Amino acid sequence: MEIQAPKGTKDILPGSIPAWNYVERVFADICRLFGFEEIRTPAFEQTELFARGVGDTSDIVQKQMYTFDDLGGRSMTLRPEGTAGVVRAFIENKLYAAPQPTKLWYEIPCFRYEKPQSGRLREFHQFGVEVYGPADMLADAEVIALADTFLRRLGLTDFSLRINSIGCPECRVKYRDALKGFFEPKFDELCDTCKSRFETNPMRILDCKSSVCQELGKGAPVILDYICEDCAAAFADLQKNLDALGIPYSVDPGIVRGLDYYTKTAFEFVSDAVGAQGTLCGGGRYDKLIEEIGGPDMPGVGFGLGIERLLLAIESAGVEIPAPEKAAAFIVSLGDGPKAAALALAAELRGRGIAVLLDDMGRGMKPQMKYADRSGARYTIIIGDDELAAGTVTLRNMETGEQERIPADSVADALK
């Protein structure tokens, strides 16, 4: 039986790596401009962290987590998202004791057991940012501005920002009752998942992907009609901040996000280039998550952005990814003496920061020259017996075909 990659995973081959490297560099640079520092956390955590942090009524915890018992009998879970692990690290390492805010970014693989589809895999990769400390909506606007700046720096334009307020736990009680009253006469028509959500978290019915439930949800009460004065003022403040930044947006009361920890701000960057679901980036505020996981009462806000979906959008938009730099030279040699000289020269050039290639296949002179041309190297350095005896090399410009003999100890300066 042929061994294949697990369903829902994908090899990232050398031909795709330049695009990955490019978006990684751009994201790291944008985060630096906004004052964020990188953090790296374990790929698996205690299962309790996600049950408490993500929420035991969420689809992720109920259906999608890769959970196992380790050899010590402890329940562990491959992380399904990034925020909970970063919050755990923030608390465990007492980063809250430092002057606030704490501004962190990360790039991580995540794992969810769900149906593989375009841009959505069981092992997928995420960029994310987290800001801990500020209650002011300025932090929410800056997080949104970071995502907007990143997408535009990549050359994307065909996307839109949608925002909503999902209130706080106090004002959501009234909304929860209103939703239950709305869906109760339609209960028997809901999908099995939404029937369980009816009691535990009826807001999640609005986020169901079932076309039947989407139709049943038309005309449902709007949460913005139920949020308290404090949440309404915060949402108005967020919109003022986005207006000041010149970031276009639309208010979408249907955004509830898939994680239970969100409060007040919820937002999504959406593009038609990544399929029907369309979300490139999603995030919001979570004022009680740090306390829920065992830390101090401290607010937070952040987002997650799927890299695979981002790359699909870049491809769909026809954005040109900068080509990786080719090797400066390919060293062609034949015979034991020239080969030893080629190895020594390659080591010298690499030591001076010049990328060079060698023939590792034992080819003849002509096949080496042919492969040198295919490699894309700008120059070919030829070392034969004559060159070795004279202490020279033949330097050939692969674009013009011109070549000259130069002293072997001047090759680095010539290439520079």
SULBEL-V811166 format. One record per pair of residues at least 4 apart in sequence whose ideal C-beta (glycine too) atoms are under 8 Angstrom apart, sorted by sequence separation. I is the first residue (numbers start at 1). J is the second residue. If there is no record, write none. Layout:
i=I j=J
i=I j=J
This chain:
i=5 j=9
i=12 j=16
i=13 j=17
i=16 j=20
i=17 j=21
i=18 j=22
i=19 j=23
i=20 j=24
i=21 j=25
i=22 j=26
i=23 j=27
i=24 j=28
i=25 j=29
i=26 j=30
i=27 j=31
i=28 j=32
i=29 j=33
i=30 j=34
i=32 j=36
i=41 j=45
i=45 j=49
i=47 j=51
i=48 j=52
i=49 j=53
i=50 j=54
i=51 j=55
i=52 j=56
i=54 j=58
i=57 j=61
i=58 j=62
i=59 j=63
i=60 j=64
i=61 j=65
i=69 j=73
i=70 j=74
i=82 j=86
i=83 j=87
i=84 j=88
i=85 j=89
i=86 j=90
i=87 j=91
i=88 j=92
i=89 j=93
i=91 j=95
i=96 j=100
i=98 j=102
i=116 j=120
i=120 j=124
i=134 j=138
i=137 j=141
i=138 j=142
i=139 j=143
i=140 j=144
i=141 j=145
i=142 j=146
i=143 j=147
i=144 j=148
i=145 j=149
i=146 j=150
i=147 j=151
i=148 j=152
i=149 j=153
i=150 j=154
i=152 j=156
i=167 j=171
i=168 j=172
i=169 j=173
i=171 j=175
i=172 j=176
i=173 j=177
i=174 j=178
i=175 j=179
i=176 j=180
i=177 j=181
i=178 j=182
i=179 j=183
i=180 j=184
i=182 j=186
i=183 j=187
i=186 j=190
i=190 j=194
i=191 j=195
i=192 j=196
i=193 j=197
i=194 j=198
i=196 j=200
i=197 j=201
i=198 j=202
i=203 j=207
i=204 j=208
i=210 j=214
i=211 j=215
i=212 j=216
i=213 j=217
i=214 j=218
i=221 j=225
i=222 j=226
i=223 j=227
i=227 j=231
i=228 j=232
i=229 j=233
i=230 j=234
i=231 j=235
i=232 j=236
i=233 j=237
i=234 j=238
i=235 j=239
i=236 j=240
i=237 j=241
i=238 j=242
i=239 j=243
i=240 j=244
i=241 j=245
i=262 j=266
i=274 j=278
i=286 j=290
i=288 j=292
i=289 j=293
i=291 j=295
i=306 j=310
i=307 j=311
i=308 j=312
i=309 j=313
i=310 j=314
i=311 j=315
i=312 j=316
i=313 j=317
i=315 j=319
i=334 j=338
i=335 j=339
i=336 j=340
i=337 j=341
i=338 j=342
i=339 j=343
i=340 j=344
i=341 j=345
i=342 j=346
i=343 j=347
i=344 j=348
i=345 j=349
i=346 j=350
i=347 j=351
i=348 j=352
i=350 j=354
i=359 j=363
i=363 j=367
i=364 j=368
i=365 j=369
i=366 j=370
i=367 j=371
i=368 j=372
i=369 j=373
i=370 j=374
i=371 j=375
i=383 j=387
i=384 j=388
i=385 j=389
i=386 j=390
i=397 j=401
i=406 j=410
i=410 j=414
i=411 j=415
i=412 j=416
i=5 j=10
i=12 j=17
i=31 j=36
i=45 j=50
i=51 j=56
i=56 j=61
i=57 j=62
i=59 j=64
i=60 j=65
i=69 j=74
i=79 j=84
i=90 j=95
i=91 j=96
i=116 j=121
i=134 j=139
i=151 j=156
i=152 j=157
i=167 j=172
i=190 j=195
i=197 j=202
i=208 j=213
i=209 j=214
i=221 j=226
i=227 j=232
i=242 j=247
i=257 j=262
i=274 j=279
i=290 j=295
i=291 j=296
i=305 j=310
i=314 j=319
i=333 j=338
i=334 j=339
i=349 j=354
i=350 j=355
i=363 j=368
i=372 j=377
i=382 j=387
i=383 j=388
i=387 j=392
i=396 j=401
i=397 j=402
i=406 j=411
i=5 j=11
i=54 j=60
i=55 j=61
i=56 j=62
i=69 j=75
i=70 j=76
i=79 j=85
i=89 j=95
i=90 j=96
i=96 j=102
i=114 j=120
i=116 j=122
i=133 j=139
i=166 j=172
i=208 j=214
i=256 j=262
i=272 j=278
i=274 j=280
i=290 j=296
i=291 j=297
i=333 j=339
i=350 j=356
i=387 j=393
i=396 j=402
i=397 j=403
i=31 j=38
i=54 j=61
i=68 j=75
i=69 j=76
i=95 j=102
i=183 j=190
i=197 j=204
i=198 j=205
i=242 j=249
i=271 j=278
i=290 j=297
i=291 j=298
i=314 j=321
i=349 j=356
i=387 j=394
i=396 j=403
i=12 j=20
i=67 j=75
i=68 j=76
i=114 j=122
i=131 j=139
i=151 j=159
i=167 j=175
i=187 j=195
i=190 j=198
i=197 j=205
i=205 j=213
i=224 j=232
i=227 j=235
i=270 j=278
i=290 j=298
i=333 j=341
i=363 j=371
i=372 j=380
i=395 j=403
i=406 j=414
i=67 j=76
i=68 j=77
i=113 j=122
i=208 j=217
i=257 j=266
i=270 j=279
i=271 j=280
i=288 j=297
i=290 j=299
i=333 j=342
i=359 j=368
i=394 j=403
i=395 j=404
i=28 j=38
i=50 j=60
i=51 j=61
i=67 j=77
i=112 j=122
i=194 j=204
i=239 j=249
i=256 j=266
i=269 j=279
i=270 j=280
i=290 j=300
i=332 j=342
i=346 j=356
i=383 j=393
i=384 j=394
i=394 j=404
i=395 j=405
i=50 j=61
i=66 j=77
i=67 j=78
i=111 j=122
i=131 j=142
i=187 j=198
i=194 j=205
i=197 j=208
i=206 j=217
i=224 j=235
i=255 j=266
i=257 j=268
i=268 j=279
i=269 j=280
i=289 j=300
i=331 j=342
i=345 j=356
i=369 j=380
i=382 j=393
i=383 j=394
i=394 j=405
i=395 j=406
i=65 j=77
i=66 j=78
i=90 j=102
i=111 j=123
i=112 j=124
i=131 j=143
i=205 j=217
i=239 j=251
i=255 j=267
i=268 j=280
i=269 j=281
i=287 j=299
i=346 j=358
i=359 j=371
i=381 j=393
i=382 j=394
i=393 j=405
i=65 j=78
i=110 j=123
i=148 j=161
i=255 j=268
i=268 j=281
i=269 j=282
i=286 j=299
i=287 j=300
i=381 j=394
i=382 j=395
i=392 j=405
i=393 j=406
i=66 j=80
i=90 j=104
i=109 j=123
i=110 j=124
i=129 j=143
i=184 j=198
i=194 j=208
i=206 j=220
i=268 j=282
i=285 j=299
i=286 j=300
i=331 j=345
i=381 j=395
i=382 j=396
i=392 j=406
i=50 j=65
i=65 j=80
i=109 j=124
i=110 j=125
i=183 j=198
i=190 j=205
i=193 j=208
i=267 j=282
i=285 j=300
i=286 j=301
i=331 j=346
i=343 j=358
i=357 j=372
i=380 j=395
i=381 j=396
i=390 j=405
i=392 j=407
i=393 j=408
i=64 j=80
i=109 j=125
i=110 j=126
i=194 j=210
i=252 j=268
i=266 j=282
i=267 j=283
i=285 j=301
i=286 j=302
i=342 j=358
i=379 j=395
i=380 j=396
i=391 j=407
i=392 j=408
i=395 j=411
i=108 j=125
i=109 j=126
i=129 j=146
i=144 j=161
i=191 j=208
i=193 j=210
i=266 j=283
i=267 j=284
i=284 j=301
i=379 j=396
i=391 j=408
i=47 j=65
i=86 j=104
i=107 j=125
i=108 j=126
i=180 j=198
i=249 j=267
i=266 j=284
i=283 j=301
i=357 j=375
i=379 j=397
i=380 j=398
i=387 j=405
i=391 j=409
i=393 j=411
i=107 j=126
i=144 j=163
i=183 j=202
i=191 j=210
i=194 j=213
i=265 j=284
i=266 j=285
i=283 j=302
i=284 j=303
i=365 j=384
i=378 j=397
i=379 j=398
i=395 j=414
i=47 j=67
i=60 j=80
i=86 j=106
i=106 j=126
i=107 j=127
i=108 j=128
i=203 j=223
i=264 j=284
i=265 j=285
i=283 j=303
i=329 j=349
i=357 j=377
i=378 j=398
i=60 j=81
i=106 j=127
i=107 j=128
i=191 j=212
i=263 j=284
i=264 j=285
i=282 j=303
i=283 j=304
i=328 j=349
i=356 j=377
i=377 j=398
i=378 j=399
i=382 j=403
i=387 j=408
i=105 j=127
i=106 j=128
i=180 j=202
i=183 j=205
i=190 j=212
i=191 j=213
i=262 j=284
i=263 j=285
i=281 j=303
i=282 j=304
i=105 j=128
i=106 j=129
i=127 j=150
i=179 j=202
i=189 j=212
i=190 j=213
i=262 j=285
i=263 j=286
i=264 j=287
i=281 j=304
i=82 j=106
i=105 j=129
i=179 j=203
i=262 j=286
i=263 j=287
i=281 j=305
i=104 j=129
i=105 j=130
i=257 j=282
i=261 j=286
i=263 j=288
i=280 j=305
i=281 j=306
i=329 j=354
i=331 j=356
i=333 j=358
i=356 j=381
i=373 j=398
i=383 j=408
i=54 j=80
i=82 j=108
i=103 j=129
i=104 j=130
i=176 j=202
i=179 j=205
i=190 j=216
i=280 j=306
i=328 j=354
i=330 j=356
i=331 j=357
i=333 j=359
i=372 j=398
i=48 j=75
i=50 j=77
i=54 j=81
i=103 j=130
i=104 j=131
i=176 j=203
i=179 j=206
i=189 j=216
i=224 j=251
i=238 j=265
i=257 j=284
i=261 j=288
i=328 j=355
i=329 j=356
i=330 j=357
i=331 j=358
i=332 j=359
i=46 j=74
i=47 j=75
i=49 j=77
i=82 j=110
i=102 j=130
i=103 j=131
i=104 j=132
i=175 j=203
i=261 j=289
i=327 j=355
i=328 j=356
i=329 j=357
i=330 j=358
i=331 j=359
i=46 j=75
i=47 j=76
i=50 j=79
i=79 j=108
i=81 j=110
i=102 j=131
i=224 j=253
i=235 j=264
i=280 j=309
i=326 j=355
i=327 j=356
i=330 j=359
i=46 j=76
i=47 j=77
i=50 j=80
i=53 j=83
i=54 j=84
i=80 j=110
i=101 j=131
i=102 j=132
i=186 j=216
i=223 j=253
i=234 j=264
i=235 j=265
i=279 j=309
i=280 j=310
i=325 j=355
i=327 j=357
i=334 j=364
i=381 j=411
i=45 j=76
i=46 j=77
i=50 j=81
i=53 j=84
i=79 j=110
i=80 j=111
i=101 j=132
i=102 j=133
i=172 j=203
i=222 j=253
i=234 j=265
i=261 j=292
i=334 j=365
i=44 j=76
i=45 j=77
i=78 j=110
i=79 j=111
i=80 j=112
i=100 j=132
i=101 j=133
i=44 j=77
i=78 j=111
i=100 j=133
i=101 j=134
i=183 j=216
i=223 j=256
i=231 j=264
i=280 j=313
i=332 j=365
i=44 j=78
i=45 j=79
i=50 j=84
i=53 j=87
i=100 j=134
i=183 j=217
i=334 j=368
i=43 j=78
i=44 j=79
i=49 j=84
i=53 j=88
i=274 j=309
i=333 j=368
i=43 j=79
i=49 j=85
i=96 j=132
i=265 j=301
i=267 j=303
i=269 j=305
i=332 j=368
i=345 j=381
i=379 j=415
i=42 j=79
i=95 j=132
i=166 j=203
i=182 j=219
i=183 j=220
i=275 j=312
i=332 j=369
i=41 j=79
i=101 j=139
i=182 j=220
i=274 j=312
i=330 j=368
i=345 j=383
i=45 j=84
i=49 j=88
i=182 j=221
i=273 j=312
i=274 j=313
i=342 j=381
i=45 j=85
i=90 j=130
i=273 j=313
i=332 j=372
i=41 j=82
i=179 j=220
i=330 j=371
i=342 j=383
i=86 j=128
i=90 j=132
i=179 j=221
i=271 j=313
i=274 j=316
i=330 j=372
i=341 j=383
i=42 j=85
i=45 j=88
i=87 j=130
i=178 j=221
i=273 j=316
i=41 j=85
i=82 j=126
i=86 j=130
i=273 j=317
i=41 j=86
i=66 j=111
i=81 j=126
i=83 j=128
i=87 j=132
i=330 j=375
i=338 j=383
i=65 j=111
i=66 j=112
i=82 j=128
i=175 j=221
i=338 j=384
i=39 j=86
i=41 j=88
i=65 j=112
i=66 j=113
i=83 j=130
i=207 j=254
i=330 j=377
i=338 j=385
i=341 j=388
i=41 j=89
i=64 j=112
i=65 j=113
i=82 j=130
i=175 j=223
i=178 j=226
i=206 j=254
i=327 j=375
i=329 j=377
i=332 j=380
i=337 j=385
i=345 j=393
i=64 j=113
i=207 j=256
i=326 j=375
i=327 j=376
i=328 j=377
i=329 j=378
i=330 j=379
i=331 j=380
i=332 j=381
i=333 j=382
i=335 j=384
i=338 j=387
i=39 j=89
i=63 j=113
i=64 j=114
i=206 j=256
i=207 j=257
i=326 j=376
i=327 j=377
i=328 j=378
i=329 j=379
i=330 j=380
i=331 j=381
i=332 j=382
i=333 j=383
i=334 j=384
i=335 j=385
i=338 j=388
i=63 j=114
i=172 j=223
i=175 j=226
i=207 j=258
i=326 j=377
i=327 j=378
i=328 j=379
i=329 j=380
i=330 j=381
i=332 j=383
i=333 j=384
i=337 j=388
i=60 j=112
i=174 j=226
i=175 j=227
i=204 j=256
i=326 j=378
i=329 j=381
i=331 j=383
i=203 j=256
i=172 j=226
i=204 j=258
i=171 j=226
i=167 j=223
i=171 j=227
i=166 j=223
i=171 j=228
i=165 j=223
i=170 j=228
i=354 j=412
i=164 j=223
i=165 j=224
i=167 j=226
i=168 j=227
i=201 j=260
i=164 j=224
i=167 j=227
i=168 j=228
i=171 j=231
i=352 j=412
i=167 j=228
i=354 j=415
i=165 j=227
i=168 j=230
i=349 j=411
i=354 j=416
i=168 j=231
i=345 j=408
i=348 j=411
i=349 j=412
i=167 j=231
i=348 j=412
i=352 j=416
i=39 j=104
i=41 j=106
i=43 j=108
i=37 j=103
i=38 j=104
i=39 j=105
i=40 j=106
i=43 j=109
i=165 j=231
i=345 j=411
i=349 j=415
i=36 j=103
i=37 j=104
i=38 j=105
i=39 j=106
i=41 j=108
i=165 j=232
i=341 j=408
i=35 j=103
i=36 j=104
i=37 j=105
i=38 j=106
i=40 j=108
i=43 j=111
i=209 j=277
i=34 j=103
i=36 j=105
i=165 j=234
i=165 j=235
i=165 j=238
i=31 j=105
i=163 j=238
i=163 j=239
i=28 j=105
i=27 j=105
i=163 j=242
i=27 j=107
i=161 j=242
i=24 j=107
i=161 j=247
i=163 j=249
i=329 j=415
i=161 j=248
i=162 j=249
i=163 j=250
i=164 j=251
i=328 j=415
i=160 j=248
i=161 j=249
i=162 j=250
i=163 j=251
i=164 j=252
i=160 j=249
i=161 j=250
i=162 j=251
i=163 j=252
i=164 j=253
i=166 j=255
i=160 j=250
i=162 j=252
i=164 j=254
i=166 j=256
i=164 j=255
i=166 j=257
i=163 j=255
i=164 j=256
i=36 j=129
i=162 j=255
i=169 j=263
i=168 j=263
i=166 j=262
i=167 j=263
i=168 j=264
i=137 j=234
i=141 j=238
i=166 j=263
i=167 j=264
i=31 j=129
i=140 j=238
i=144 j=242
i=166 j=264
i=148 j=247
i=165 j=264
i=27 j=127
i=137 j=237
i=141 j=241
i=145 j=245
i=165 j=265
i=166 j=266
i=136 j=237
i=137 j=238
i=140 j=241
i=141 j=242
i=164 j=265
i=165 j=266
i=145 j=247
i=163 j=265
i=164 j=266
i=138 j=241
i=141 j=244
i=144 j=247
i=163 j=266
i=164 j=267
i=137 j=241
i=141 j=245
i=163 j=267
i=8 j=113
i=162 j=267
i=8 j=114
i=141 j=247
i=161 j=267
i=162 j=268
i=161 j=268
i=162 j=269
i=8 j=116
i=34 j=142
i=161 j=269
i=162 j=270
i=7 j=116
i=160 j=269
i=161 j=270
i=36 j=146
i=159 j=269
i=160 j=270
i=10 j=121
i=34 j=145
i=159 j=270
i=160 j=271
i=9 j=121
i=34 j=146
i=159 j=271
i=8 j=121
i=9 j=122
i=10 j=123
i=158 j=271
i=8 j=122
i=9 j=123
i=158 j=272
i=159 j=273
i=7 j=122
i=8 j=123
i=31 j=146
i=34 j=149
i=156 j=271
i=158 j=273
i=6 j=122
i=30 j=146
i=33 j=149
i=6 j=123
i=151 j=269
i=166 j=284
i=30 j=149
i=168 j=287
i=169 j=288
i=30 j=150
i=148 j=269
i=159 j=280
i=147 j=269
i=27 j=150
i=30 j=153
i=144 j=267
i=26 j=150
i=140 j=264
i=140 j=265
i=26 j=153
i=26 j=154
i=137 j=265
i=151 j=280
i=151 j=281
i=23 j=154
i=59 j=193
i=147 j=281
i=147 j=283
i=144 j=283
i=57 j=197
i=143 j=283
i=57 j=200
i=58 j=201
i=57 j=201
i=140 j=284
i=59 j=204
i=140 j=285
i=55 j=201
i=58 j=204
i=57 j=204
i=135 j=287
i=159 j=313
i=119 j=274
i=150 j=305
i=118 j=274
i=119 j=275
i=147 j=303
i=154 j=310
i=118 j=275
i=120 j=277
i=156 j=313
i=117 j=275
i=132 j=290
i=143 j=301
i=147 j=305
i=156 j=314
i=143 j=302
i=144 j=303
i=155 j=314
i=158 j=317
i=143 j=303
i=154 j=314
i=157 j=317
i=140 j=301
i=156 j=317
i=139 j=301
i=155 j=317
i=156 j=319
i=135 j=299
i=155 j=319
i=133 j=298
i=134 j=299
i=154 j=319
i=155 j=320
i=132 j=298
i=133 j=299
i=132 j=299
i=133 j=300
i=134 j=301
i=132 j=300
i=131 j=300
i=130 j=300
i=131 j=301
i=130 j=301
i=131 j=302
i=130 j=302
i=129 j=302
i=128 j=302
i=129 j=303
i=128 j=303
i=83 j=259
i=128 j=304
i=127 j=304
i=128 j=305
i=81 j=259
i=83 j=261
i=126 j=304
i=127 j=305
i=126 j=305
i=126 j=306
i=127 j=307
i=125 j=306
i=126 j=307
i=124 j=306
i=125 j=307
i=124 j=307
i=125 j=308
i=127 j=310
i=124 j=308
i=120 j=306
i=119 j=306
i=121 j=308
i=120 j=308
i=119 j=308
i=120 j=309
i=119 j=309
i=119 j=312
i=96 j=290
i=118 j=312
i=60 j=258
i=100 j=298
i=59 j=258
i=60 j=259
i=91 j=290
i=96 j=295
i=58 j=258
i=90 j=290
i=96 j=296
i=107 j=307
i=58 j=259
i=58 j=260
i=87 j=289
i=91 j=293
i=96 j=298
i=57 j=260
i=83 j=286
i=87 j=290
i=91 j=294
i=55 j=259
i=56 j=260
i=91 j=295
i=54 j=259
i=55 j=260
i=84 j=289
i=88 j=293
i=90 j=295
i=54 j=260
i=55 j=261
i=83 j=289
i=87 j=293
i=54 j=261
i=53 j=261
i=87 j=295
i=84 j=293
i=87 j=300
i=83 j=300
i=83 j=302
i=83 j=304
i=82 j=304
i=81 j=304
i=53 j=289
i=53 j=292
i=52 j=292
i=53 j=293
i=52 j=293
i=49 j=293
i=23 j=307
i=20 j=307
i=23 j=310
i=23 j=311
i=20 j=311
i=23 j=314
i=19 j=311
i=19 j=314
i=10 j=308
i=22 j=321
i=22 j=322
i=19 j=321
i=18 j=321
i=21 j=324
i=18 j=322
i=18 j=323
i=18 j=324
